[in-house]
Amino acid sequence: MTPKPTPQRLTIDDLLAEARLQIDRLEPAAAAVEIKRGAVVVDTRCQDDRRREGTIGGSVHIPRTVLEWRADPASSHRDERIAALDRRLILVCNDGYSSSLAAANLVRLGFHRAADLDGGYRGWKAAGWPTEEVEESGH
């Protein structure tokens, strides 16, 4: 059995830079235009952050831990709201870091129009764009 080659070690900054070369990064104003054109905002933040800070209206909540399974049209666990390779998806996290990595993964799955929100949800809110409170669920 041939041993696997040892991969070159990358730092998280290296991974982030590599990911961002593969995706569109949208400032809040550009994201707002894309949303008006039909882009789907995919909020990958945990429910606690969404409840505490709010959301972008109309966003789809898909936790980061299951994003690829919900997005891949070939997955039996896909979410039809996002599982179309030609759909413009804008990934959102708190500050715009993990969403870059997530969007790059979606590009690898064939979502060539995947993007992330530069500055994340907090950047959107700080720029004065509208937000909504998350309704408490009965769970």
Stockholm file with secondary structure:
# STOCKHOLM 1.0

chainA/1-139         MTPKPTPQRLTIDDLLAEARLQIDRLEPAAAAVEIKRGAVVVDTRCQDDRRREGTIGGSVHIPRTVLEWRADPASSHRDERIAALDRRLILVCNDGYSSSLAAANLVRLGFHRAADLDGGYRGWKAAGWPTEEVEESGH
#=GR chainA/1-139 SS CCCCCCCCCCCHHHHHHHHHHSSEEECHHHHHHHHHTTCEEEECSCHHHHHHHCBCTTCEECCGGGHHHHHCTTCTTCCTTTCCTTSCEEEECSSSSHHHHHHHHHHHTTCTTCEEETTHHHHHHHTTCCCBCCCCCCC
#=GC SS_cons         CCCCCCCCCCCHHHHHHHHHHSSEEECHHHHHHHHHTTCEEEECSCHHHHHHHCBCTTCEECCGGGHHHHHCTTCTTCCTTTCCTTSCEEEECSSSSHHHHHHHHHHHTTCTTCEEETTHHHHHHHTTCCCBCCCCCCC
//
